């Protein structure tokens, strides 16, 4: 894991089932991993090459990347929306809202 505030996110689900805890672990692993660092699955994770861009660009690229990666690695759910919450020291934190595919 990294101490980068960009990878400090919150998940919200629009459904509930017994497998929710497992799904939470899967999505947390996917969104908290830097792409290219997972042995045997280098495509798993979120790229970081846009974190030094302007906030509007970062928000857009992160939303697109999270949406694409979740549909690729966890195809039975989809990203409904990403809400940006204020965080410490002027940073922002993505809240990823998940729904069934």
C-alpha distance (Angstrom), angle and dihedral (degrees) to the residues before:
residue distance angle dihedral
X1 . . .
X2 3.73 . .
X3 3.80 132.7 .
X4 3.80 89.6 -134.5
X5 3.84 107.5 128.5
X6 3.81 88.2 -142.7
X7 3.81 89.4 72.3
X8 3.82 92.6 51.5
X9 3.79 100.8 99.7
X10 3.79 139.9 154.9
X11 3.81 127.1 -134.9
X12 3.78 127.3 -148.7
X13 3.81 123.9 -173.7
X14 3.80 126.4 -155.3
X15 3.83 92.2 -153.7
X16 3.80 138.5 41.4
X17 3.79 131.1 -143.2
X18 3.80 139.0 145.5
X19 3.79 91.6 -93.1
X20 3.79 92.7 58.5
X21 3.83 94.3 102.2
X22 3.82 91.0 53.7
X23 3.79 91.4 47.0
X24 3.81 89.6 49.5
X25 3.82 90.0 54.5
X26 3.82 92.0 48.4
X27 3.79 94.7 49.7
X28 3.80 92.7 42.4
X29 3.81 90.5 52.8
X30 3.80 91.6 47.5
X31 3.81 96.1 47.6
X32 3.81 96.8 40.1
X33 3.81 95.9 49.3
X34 3.79 120.6 90.1
X35 3.80 109.5 -128.3
X36 3.80 112.1 -103.5
X37 3.81 97.0 26.6
X38 3.83 100.4 90.2
X39 3.82 111.2 92.2
X40 3.83 113.6 -126.7
X41 3.82 91.2 9.7
X42 3.80 107.2 57.7
X43 3.82 92.4 164.9
X44 3.81 92.7 61.7
X45 3.79 113.3 103.8
X46 3.77 140.4 32.9
X47 3.79 123.1 -64.3
X48 3.80 115.6 -120.9
X49 3.78 102.7 -161.6
X50 3.81 92.8 106.7
X51 3.83 100.0 53.5
X52 3.82 93.4 100.5
X53 3.80 94.3 53.6
X54 3.84 125.5 99.7
X55 3.83 114.1 -69.2
X56 3.82 95.4 -107.9
X57 3.81 90.8 52.7
X58 3.81 92.6 46.5
X59 3.81 91.5 50.6
X60 3.78 92.4 49.4
X61 3.81 95.7 45.3
X62 3.81 93.8 44.3
X63 3.81 91.3 50.0
X64 3.80 91.1 50.3
X65 3.81 92.7 45.3
X66 3.82 95.0 47.5
X67 3.81 91.0 46.5
X68 3.80 92.6 49.5
X69 3.80 95.5 44.6
X70 3.80 94.8 47.2
X71 3.81 91.6 49.8
X72 3.82 89.8 48.1
X73 3.81 99.7 45.4
X74 3.83 102.3 25.8
X75 3.84 104.0 30.0
X76 3.84 96.8 169.6
X77 3.82 91.0 71.5
X78 3.78 133.9 43.0
X79 3.77 137.8 -160.0
X80 3.79 109.3 -100.0
X81 3.81 93.8 -174.4
X82 3.78 144.2 -33.1
X83 3.80 115.3 -127.4
X84 3.79 118.1 -163.6
X85 3.81 115.4 -137.2
X86 3.82 125.9 -169.2
X87 3.79 115.2 -105.4
X88 3.80 137.5 -179.8
X89 3.80 123.0 -47.3
X90 3.78 96.9 7.1
X91 3.79 94.9 -53.6
X92 3.79 124.8 129.0
X93 3.78 131.5 -136.9
X94 3.81 126.1 -146.1
X95 3.80 118.5 -127.6
X96 3.80 105.6 -159.5
X97 3.82 112.8 -154.7
X98 3.81 112.1 -155.4
X99 3.80 128.5 -161.8
X100 3.80 135.1 173.9
X101 3.79 116.2 -80.3
